[in-house]
Amino acid sequence: MTTAASLADAGPFEKMVSFEISSSDLNQAMNRASRQISRQVNIAGFRPGKAPRRLVENQVGFERIRADALEELVPPRVGEILSETEIAPVVPPLLESVTDGAKGSVRVEVRVTTWPRLESVPDYRGRTVQVHALPPVSDEVDARLQQLRHMYAPLQTVDRAVDKGDYVVIDMTALDGERSVESLALDGFSYEVGSERLNPLIDAGLLGHQAGDEINISAPLPEWLSSQAHTTDEGGLSETSDETDGEPAEGLYQIRIVEVQSRSLPALDDAWALEYTGHDSMEDLREEMGSEVESQRTETQWRMLVTETLEEITSELELELPERLESAQMELLFRNHLSSLESAKTDYFTYLERVGLTHEQFLEGLRGQAVAGLRSRILVEAVIDSEDLVVDDAELAETLERAAQDAEDSEAFLRHMAESGHPEQIRSDMLRTRAQAFLAMQVQPVDVDGQPVEVEPPSWVRAWFEPAENLDTGDGLGEAVYEAEVTNDPDPD
């Protein structure tokens, strides 16, 4: 290790690196920092970058210049020290303390957080894992047929009171106080009662009424109206009102029911099957649906077993995660969530209001997700090591070739992959998915009563662990979805 450097344990999977920076090195770095700062601040009588260090110190302070100098000196020095060890930081090292030494030198301490590793893997072979029982295939087929039956059923006018599931043709005006909300005015609008597309209180208020009835319903106005709330000044100009503080105001909905309609549900017979689905008979339709449901059930139940297996085993891990690793994973999840909200054109605080959470409650849930994801990742990597699981070059190349077939320019795609580090990340994701599957194949799934449940691994999973001649893979091989739960892994292999 570099002279005058030391390494000590600082907590679970954390090290404290200590070393000295000479007064000469520090002074030169502070001179460079001073010149850089003088380019950013205005010091009378001097061109940018030309002010003496003493004047720069008077303006921004000695500590600011020293901090910038240490920011330049510390990272490469830590890198040199760690390069002599097998220690790899999983998050950027943290400058913990700076202590003045002899003759203008300083001694710094840097906290290095490493990737947690399990000393041993919990026993997982032969253990029972409870899984949720899926409904019978016939029940799922019946449900799908009813959905199709309602989808294609024509509407007909009925002379009775409105019931849930009916459609009503309505004229509607909405009042915000005494002001009419033009954007909510409806004329001859067909609305499904129970869909709650307008407001749950409106749906409830329509029930039991008949065509010709005129009703008034008090209900909150849409949230998006609060951002458009305005008043009119004396000159007739529109200006924003702060009275609502962004909260949806209570409105009065004046509704006239023009017509009540109900779906006329046809009989599910061979004629209906031929007209609406193109099948010769209901028997043919049911058989095809049953095959589709069975295939989907295999995938669904398998994924449920993988999830339950990981959750149960990780719950038994006695593993204290470094706080900085938890925080880094939380930050990653939070950024991903904000990105998804941005794609959906939804504001974060609007989202919180919709789901009924405070910012603190959301962050607490996010921390739980971060911890669960990290613990799962650590368990899976321990299984990879203990079972010597691998994804060889041929498998990786086959996966990339399949991905290239979906790209607009397959050759350009493969060239980009070859020039980047993406293939190794894909290999790591494939390997983790394989380890998760391996775990699930070692347990016995049971129902809530403890009775064994038959969960068949999909063909693409069995292809990893069984001889090819024993498999009937069909078109399923290669349909696995590989996912990375945590970034910043220093050693993906």
C-alpha positions as CSV (number, residue, x, y, z in Angstrom):
1,M,0.0,0.0,0.0
2,T,1.1,3.6,-0.7
3,T,3.5,5.0,2.0
4,A,1.8,6.8,4.9
5,A,-1.6,5.3,4.0
6,S,-3.7,3.1,6.2
7,L,-6.9,1.1,5.9
8,A,-9.3,0.2,8.8
9,D,-12.7,-1.2,9.2
10,A,-15.4,1.4,9.6
11,G,-18.6,-0.6,9.8
12,P,-20.4,-3.4,7.8
13,F,-18.8,-3.4,4.4
14,E,-17.1,-0.1,4.9
15,K,-13.4,0.9,5.1
16,M,-11.7,4.1,6.3
17,V,-8.8,5.1,4.1
18,S,-6.4,7.5,5.8
19,F,-3.4,9.2,4.2
20,E,-1.4,12.4,4.3
21,I,-1.2,15.2,1.8
22,S,2.1,17.2,1.9
23,S,2.1,20.9,2.3
24,S,3.8,21.2,-1.1
25,D,1.1,19.2,-2.9
26,L,-1.7,21.0,-1.0
27,N,-0.2,24.5,-1.7
28,Q,0.1,23.8,-5.4
29,A,-3.4,22.5,-5.6
30,M,-4.7,25.6,-3.7
31,N,-2.9,27.9,-6.2
32,R,-4.7,26.1,-9.1
33,A,-8.0,26.3,-7.2
34,S,-7.5,30.0,-6.6
35,R,-6.9,30.7,-10.3
36,Q,-10.0,28.7,-11.2
37,I,-12.1,30.6,-8.7
38,S,-10.8,33.9,-9.8
39,R,-12.2,33.2,-13.3
40,Q,-15.6,32.9,-11.8
41,V,-15.7,35.8,-9.4
42,N,-15.2,39.5,-10.2
43,I,-12.2,41.0,-8.4
44,A,-11.7,44.7,-9.2
45,G,-8.6,45.6,-11.1
46,F,-7.8,42.1,-12.3
47,R,-8.7,40.2,-15.4
48,P,-10.4,36.8,-14.8
49,G,-7.9,34.2,-13.6
50,K,-5.2,36.8,-12.8
51,A,-6.0,37.9,-9.3
52,P,-3.5,37.0,-6.5
53,R,-4.4,34.1,-4.3
54,R,-4.5,36.4,-1.2
55,L,-7.2,38.6,-2.7
56,V,-9.2,35.5,-3.8
57,E,-9.0,34.2,-0.2
58,N,-10.2,37.5,1.1
59,Q,-13.2,37.2,-1.2
60,V,-14.3,33.6,-0.9
61,G,-12.4,32.4,2.2
62,F,-9.5,30.0,2.9
63,E,-11.7,27.0,3.5
64,R,-13.4,27.3,0.1
65,I,-10.0,27.3,-1.7
66,R,-8.7,24.4,0.4
67,A,-11.9,22.4,-0.2
68,D,-11.6,22.8,-4.0
69,A,-7.9,21.7,-3.7
70,L,-8.8,18.6,-1.8
71,E,-11.6,17.9,-4.3
72,E,-8.8,17.7,-6.9
73,L,-6.2,15.8,-4.9
74,V,-8.3,13.2,-2.9
75,P,-10.1,11.1,-5.6
76,P,-7.0,10.1,-7.6
77,R,-5.1,9.4,-4.3
78,V,-7.9,7.2,-3.1
79,G,-7.9,5.4,-6.5
80,E,-4.2,4.7,-6.2
81,I,-4.5,3.3,-2.8
82,L,-7.5,1.1,-3.6
83,S,-5.8,-0.1,-6.8
84,E,-3.3,-1.9,-4.6
85,T,-6.1,-3.8,-2.8
86,E,-9.1,-5.8,-3.9
87,I,-11.5,-3.2,-2.5
88,A,-13.9,-1.6,-5.0
89,P,-16.2,1.2,-3.9
90,V,-19.9,0.7,-4.8
91,V,-20.7,4.4,-4.3
92,P,-18.3,7.4,-4.6
93,P,-15.9,7.5,-1.6
94,L,-16.8,10.1,1.0
95,L,-14.3,12.6,2.5
96,E,-14.9,12.0,6.2
97,S,-12.4,14.4,7.9
98,V,-9.4,16.6,7.3
99,T,-6.9,17.1,10.1
100,D,-4.0,19.6,10.1
101,G,-0.6,18.0,10.3
102,A,3.0,19.1,10.7
103,K,4.5,21.8,8.6
104,G,1.3,22.6,6.7
105,S,0.4,19.1,5.7
106,V,-3.1,17.6,6.2
107,R,-4.3,14.0,7.0
108,V,-7.6,13.0,5.4
109,E,-9.9,10.2,6.1
110,V,-12.2,8.8,3.4
111,R,-15.0,6.4,3.9
112,V,-15.2,3.7,1.2
113,T,-18.4,1.6,0.9
114,T,-18.1,-1.8,-0.7
115,W,-20.6,-4.2,-2.1
116,P,-22.0,-6.5,0.6
117,R,-21.3,-10.2,0.3
118,L,-22.9,-13.1,2.2
119,E,-20.5,-15.4,4.1
120,S,-23.0,-18.3,3.6
121,V,-26.2,-18.8,1.7
122,P,-29.3,-19.8,3.7
123,D,-30.5,-23.4,3.1
124,Y,-33.1,-23.3,0.3
125,R,-33.2,-26.8,-1.0
126,G,-36.5,-28.6,-0.3
127,R,-38.1,-25.8,1.7
128,T,-41.8,-25.0,1.1
129,V,-42.9,-21.7,-0.3
130,Q,-46.6,-20.6,-0.3
131,V,-47.9,-19.3,-3.6
132,H,-51.2,-17.8,-4.5
133,A,-53.5,-20.3,-6.2
134,L,-54.8,-19.2,-9.6
135,P,-58.5,-19.8,-10.5
136,P,-59.3,-22.8,-12.7
137,V,-58.7,-22.4,-16.5
138,S,-62.4,-22.8,-17.1
139,D,-63.2,-19.8,-14.8
140,E,-60.7,-17.6,-16.6
141,V,-62.2,-18.6,-20.0
142,D,-65.7,-17.8,-18.7
143,A,-64.6,-14.4,-17.6
144,R,-63.0,-13.6,-20.9
145,L,-66.1,-14.7,-22.8
146,Q,-68.2,-12.4,-20.6
147,Q,-65.9,-9.5,-21.4
148,L,-66.3,-10.2,-25.2
149,R,-70.0,-10.5,-24.7
150,H,-70.3,-7.1,-23.1
151,M,-67.8,-5.5,-25.6
152,Y,-69.9,-6.4,-28.6
153,A,-73.4,-6.1,-27.0
154,P,-75.5,-3.3,-28.5
155,L,-77.1,-0.6,-26.4
156,Q,-80.9,-0.3,-26.2
157,T,-83.1,2.2,-24.5
158,V,-84.9,1.0,-21.4
159,D,-87.8,2.5,-19.4
160,R,-86.6,2.1,-15.9
161,A,-84.4,3.7,-13.2
162,V,-80.6,3.9,-13.7
163,D,-78.6,0.9,-12.4
164,K,-74.9,0.4,-12.2
165,G,-73.5,-0.6,-15.6
166,D,-76.1,1.3,-17.5
167,Y,-75.3,4.0,-20.0
168,V,-77.1,7.3,-19.7
169,V,-77.2,10.1,-22.2
170,I,-76.9,13.4,-20.3
171,D,-76.8,17.1,-20.7
172,M,-74.6,18.7,-17.9
173,T,-73.5,22.1,-16.8
174,A,-71.0,22.7,-13.9
175,L,-70.9,25.7,-11.6
176,D,-67.9,26.9,-9.6
177,G,-69.8,29.2,-7.2
178,E,-71.8,31.3,-9.6
179,R,-69.4,30.9,-12.5
180,S,-70.2,28.4,-15.2
181,V,-67.3,26.0,-16.1
182,E,-67.5,25.9,-19.8
183,S,-64.9,23.1,-20.2
184,L,-67.2,20.8,-18.2
185,A,-70.4,21.4,-20.2
186,L,-71.8,18.3,-21.9
187,D,-74.6,17.9,-24.4
188,G,-75.9,14.5,-25.4
189,F,-73.0,12.8,-23.6
190,S,-73.1,9.0,-23.3
191,Y,-71.8,7.9,-19.9
192,E,-71.3,4.5,-18.3
193,V,-72.6,4.7,-14.7
194,G,-70.1,3.0,-12.4
195,S,-67.1,3.9,-14.5
196,E,-66.4,6.9,-12.3
197,R,-64.8,8.7,-15.2
198,L,-66.5,12.0,-14.1
199,N,-66.6,11.6,-10.3
200,P,-67.7,8.8,-8.0
201,L,-70.3,11.2,-6.4
202,I,-71.8,11.8,-9.8
203,D,-72.1,8.1,-10.5
204,A,-73.8,7.6,-7.1
205,G,-76.1,10.5,-7.7
206,L,-77.4,9.1,-11.0
207,L,-78.4,5.8,-9.6
208,G,-82.2,5.3,-9.2
209,H,-83.2,8.2,-11.5
210,Q,-85.0,7.9,-14.8
211,A,-85.0,9.6,-18.2
212,G,-86.3,13.2,-17.9
213,D,-85.1,13.7,-14.3
214,E,-83.1,16.8,-13.6
215,I,-80.7,16.5,-10.6
216,N,-78.1,18.6,-8.8
217,I,-75.0,16.9,-7.5
218,S,-72.4,18.5,-5.3
219,A,-68.9,17.1,-6.0
220,P,-65.3,18.4,-6.2
221,L,-64.3,20.0,-9.5
222,P,-61.4,18.3,-11.4
223,E,-57.9,18.9,-10.0
224,W,-56.7,20.3,-13.3
225,L,-59.2,23.2,-12.9
226,S,-57.3,24.5,-9.8
227,S,-54.3,25.4,-11.9
228,Q,-56.6,27.3,-14.3
229,A,-58.5,29.2,-11.6
230,H,-58.7,32.8,-12.5
231,T,-60.5,36.0,-11.7
232,T,-61.1,39.0,-13.9
233,D,-59.8,42.5,-13.0
234,E,-61.5,45.8,-13.7
235,G,-60.0,46.0,-17.2
236,G,-61.4,42.6,-18.1
237,L,-58.0,40.9,-18.1
238,S,-57.7,37.4,-16.6
239,E,-55.3,36.8,-13.7
240,T,-54.5,33.9,-11.5
241,S,-56.3,33.5,-8.2
242,D,-54.5,32.2,-5.1
243,E,-57.7,31.5,-3.2
244,T,-57.8,27.7,-4.0
245,D,-54.1,27.1,-3.0
246,G,-54.2,24.3,-5.6
247,E,-57.0,22.4,-4.0
248,P,-60.0,21.3,-6.1
249,A,-63.0,23.4,-5.3
250,E,-66.5,22.1,-4.6
251,G,-68.7,22.4,-7.7
252,L,-72.4,22.0,-8.4
253,Y,-73.2,19.6,-11.3
254,Q,-76.6,20.2,-13.0
255,I,-77.6,17.1,-14.9
256,R,-80.6,16.2,-17.1
257,I,-81.0,12.5,-17.9
258,V,-82.0,12.3,-21.6
259,E,-82.0,8.6,-22.0
260,V,-81.2,5.4,-20.1
261,Q,-79.6,2.6,-22.0
262,S,-78.6,-1.0,-21.2
263,R,-76.6,-3.5,-23.1
264,S,-78.6,-6.2,-24.8
265,L,-76.4,-9.2,-24.1
266,P,-76.5,-11.9,-26.8
267,A,-76.5,-15.6,-26.2
268,L,-73.1,-17.3,-26.2
269,D,-73.8,-19.8,-29.0
270,D,-72.1,-21.0,-32.2
271,A,-73.7,-18.2,-34.2
272,W,-72.3,-15.5,-31.9
273,A,-68.8,-17.2,-32.0
274,L,-68.8,-17.2,-35.7
275,E,-70.0,-13.6,-36.1
276,Y,-67.8,-11.9,-33.6
277,T,-64.7,-14.1,-33.3
278,G,-64.5,-16.0,-36.6
279,H,-64.6,-19.4,-34.9
280,D,-66.8,-22.2,-36.2
281,S,-68.3,-23.0,-32.8
282,M,-68.2,-22.0,-29.1
283,E,-66.2,-25.3,-28.5
284,D,-63.5,-24.1,-30.8
285,L,-63.4,-20.7,-29.2
286,R,-63.2,-22.1,-25.7
287,E,-60.4,-24.6,-26.7
288,E,-58.3,-21.8,-28.2
289,M,-58.9,-19.5,-25.2
290,G,-58.1,-22.4,-22.8
291,S,-54.7,-22.9,-24.5
292,E,-53.9,-19.2,-24.3
293,V,-54.9,-19.1,-20.6
294,E,-52.9,-22.2,-19.8
295,S,-49.7,-20.7,-21.4
296,Q,-50.1,-17.4,-19.6
297,R,-50.8,-19.3,-16.3
298,T,-47.5,-21.1,-16.6
299,E,-45.6,-17.8,-16.9
300,T,-47.7,-16.0,-14.3
301,Q,-47.4,-18.8,-11.7
302,W,-43.7,-19.2,-12.3
303,R,-43.0,-15.5,-11.7
304,M,-45.1,-15.6,-8.6
305,L,-43.0,-18.5,-7.3
306,V,-39.8,-16.7,-8.1
307,T,-41.0,-13.6,-6.3
308,E,-42.2,-15.5,-3.2
309,T,-39.1,-17.5,-3.0
310,L,-36.8,-14.5,-3.0
311,E,-39.0,-12.6,-0.5
312,E,-39.0,-15.6,1.9
313,I,-35.3,-16.3,1.8
314,T,-34.2,-12.7,2.0
315,S,-36.4,-12.1,5.0
316,E,-34.2,-14.5,6.9
317,L,-30.9,-12.8,6.0
318,E,-29.0,-11.4,8.9
319,L,-27.4,-8.6,6.9
320,E,-26.8,-5.0,7.8
321,L,-26.7,-2.8,4.7
322,P,-24.4,0.3,4.6
323,E,-26.5,3.4,5.0
324,R,-24.8,5.1,2.0
325,L,-25.7,2.1,-0.2
326,E,-29.3,2.3,0.8
327,S,-29.4,6.0,0.2
328,A,-27.8,5.6,-3.3
329,Q,-30.4,3.0,-4.2
330,M,-33.3,5.1,-2.9
331,E,-32.0,8.1,-5.0
332,L,-31.9,5.8,-8.1
333,L,-35.4,4.6,-7.6
334,F,-36.7,8.1,-6.9
335,R,-35.1,9.5,-10.1
336,N,-36.6,6.6,-12.1
337,H,-40.0,7.3,-10.6
338,L,-39.8,11.0,-11.4
339,S,-38.7,10.1,-15.0
340,S,-41.8,7.9,-15.4
341,L,-44.1,10.6,-14.0
342,E,-42.5,13.1,-16.5
343,S,-43.2,10.7,-19.4
344,A,-46.8,10.4,-18.2
345,K,-46.9,14.3,-17.9
346,T,-47.8,14.0,-14.2
347,D,-46.4,16.3,-11.5
348,Y,-44.9,14.5,-8.5
349,F,-47.1,16.3,-5.9
350,T,-50.2,15.6,-8.0
351,Y,-49.2,11.9,-8.0
352,L,-48.9,12.0,-4.2
353,E,-52.3,13.5,-3.9
354,R,-53.9,10.9,-6.1
355,V,-52.4,7.9,-4.2
356,G,-53.0,9.6,-0.8
357,L,-49.5,9.7,0.5
358,T,-47.3,12.4,2.0
359,H,-43.7,12.9,0.7
360,E,-42.4,11.3,3.9
361,Q,-44.6,8.2,3.5
362,F,-43.6,7.8,-0.1
363,L,-39.9,8.0,0.8
364,E,-40.4,5.4,3.5
365,G,-42.0,3.1,1.0
366,L,-39.2,3.8,-1.4
367,R,-36.6,2.8,1.3
368,G,-38.4,-0.5,1.8
369,Q,-38.2,-1.2,-2.0
370,A,-34.5,-0.2,-2.0
371,V,-33.6,-2.5,0.9
372,A,-35.6,-5.4,-0.5
373,G,-34.0,-5.0,-3.9
374,L,-30.5,-4.8,-2.5
375,R,-31.0,-7.9,-0.2
376,S,-32.4,-9.8,-3.1
377,R,-29.5,-8.9,-5.3
378,I,-26.9,-9.9,-2.7
379,L,-28.7,-13.2,-2.1
380,V,-28.8,-14.0,-5.8
381,E,-25.1,-13.2,-6.3
382,A,-24.2,-15.5,-3.4
383,V,-26.1,-18.3,-5.1
384,I,-24.3,-17.6,-8.4
385,D,-21.0,-18.0,-6.5
386,S,-21.9,-21.1,-4.5
387,E,-23.5,-22.9,-7.5
388,D,-20.9,-21.8,-10.1
389,L,-23.7,-20.5,-12.4
390,V,-22.4,-19.0,-15.7
391,V,-23.7,-17.4,-18.9
392,D,-21.2,-18.4,-21.6
393,D,-20.2,-16.3,-24.6
394,A,-22.4,-18.4,-27.0
395,E,-25.5,-17.7,-24.9
396,L,-24.7,-14.0,-24.7
397,A,-24.1,-13.9,-28.5
398,E,-27.5,-15.6,-29.1
399,T,-29.3,-13.1,-27.0
400,L,-27.7,-10.2,-28.7
401,E,-28.5,-11.7,-32.1
402,R,-32.2,-12.0,-31.2
403,A,-32.2,-8.4,-30.0
404,A,-30.5,-7.3,-33.2
405,Q,-33.3,-8.8,-35.2
406,D,-35.7,-6.4,-33.6
407,A,-33.5,-3.3,-34.4
408,E,-33.9,-1.2,-37.4
409,D,-30.2,-1.7,-38.4
410,S,-29.1,-5.0,-36.9
411,E,-25.4,-4.6,-38.0
412,A,-25.2,-1.1,-36.4
413,F,-26.8,-2.5,-33.3
414,L,-24.2,-5.2,-32.9
415,R,-21.4,-2.8,-33.7
416,H,-22.7,-0.5,-30.9
417,M,-22.9,-3.4,-28.5
418,A,-19.3,-4.5,-29.3
419,E,-18.0,-0.9,-28.7
420,S,-19.8,-0.4,-25.4
421,G,-19.9,-2.2,-22.1
422,H,-23.6,-3.2,-22.5
423,P,-23.0,-6.9,-23.4
424,E,-21.4,-7.5,-20.0
425,Q,-24.2,-5.8,-18.2
426,I,-26.7,-7.9,-20.2
427,R,-24.6,-11.0,-19.2
428,S,-24.9,-10.0,-15.5
429,D,-28.7,-9.5,-15.9
430,M,-29.1,-12.9,-17.6
431,L,-27.0,-14.5,-14.8
432,R,-29.1,-13.0,-12.0
433,T,-32.3,-14.1,-13.7
434,R,-30.8,-17.6,-14.0
435,A,-29.9,-17.7,-10.3
436,Q,-33.4,-16.6,-9.4
437,A,-34.8,-19.4,-11.5
438,F,-32.4,-21.8,-9.9
439,L,-33.6,-20.9,-6.4
440,A,-37.3,-21.3,-7.4
441,M,-36.6,-24.8,-8.9
442,Q,-35.1,-25.9,-5.5
443,V,-38.3,-25.3,-3.4
444,Q,-41.7,-27.0,-3.1
445,P,-44.6,-24.6,-3.8
446,V,-47.6,-25.1,-1.6
447,D,-51.1,-23.5,-1.3
448,V,-52.5,-21.8,1.8
449,D,-53.4,-25.2,3.3
450,G,-49.9,-26.5,2.8
451,Q,-50.8,-28.8,-0.1
452,P,-48.3,-29.1,-2.9
453,V,-49.0,-27.0,-6.0
454,E,-47.7,-27.9,-9.4
455,V,-45.7,-25.0,-10.9
456,E,-44.1,-25.8,-14.2
457,P,-41.1,-23.7,-15.2
458,P,-41.4,-22.2,-18.6
459,S,-39.5,-23.9,-21.4
460,W,-36.9,-21.1,-21.6
461,V,-36.1,-21.7,-17.9
462,R,-35.9,-25.5,-18.2
463,A,-33.5,-25.0,-21.1
464,W,-30.9,-23.6,-18.8
465,F,-30.8,-26.6,-16.5
466,E,-32.1,-29.7,-18.5
467,P,-30.6,-31.5,-21.4
468,A,-31.9,-30.2,-24.7
469,E,-33.2,-33.6,-25.8
470,N,-35.6,-33.6,-22.8
471,L,-37.2,-30.3,-23.8
472,D,-40.1,-29.3,-26.0
473,T,-39.3,-25.6,-26.1
474,G,-41.6,-24.6,-29.0
475,D,-41.4,-20.8,-29.5
476,G,-40.8,-20.0,-25.8
477,L,-37.0,-20.2,-25.8
478,G,-35.4,-16.9,-25.2
479,E,-38.5,-15.1,-23.9
480,A,-36.9,-14.3,-20.5
481,V,-37.0,-10.7,-19.4
482,Y,-33.6,-9.8,-17.8
483,E,-33.7,-7.0,-15.3
484,A,-31.1,-5.2,-13.3
485,E,-32.3,-4.3,-9.8
486,V,-29.3,-2.2,-8.7
487,T,-26.7,-0.2,-10.6
488,N,-23.2,0.7,-9.6
489,D,-22.2,-2.9,-8.9
490,P,-18.3,-2.8,-9.0
491,D,-18.0,-6.4,-10.1
492,P,-20.9,-7.5,-12.3
493,D,-19.2,-10.8,-13.1
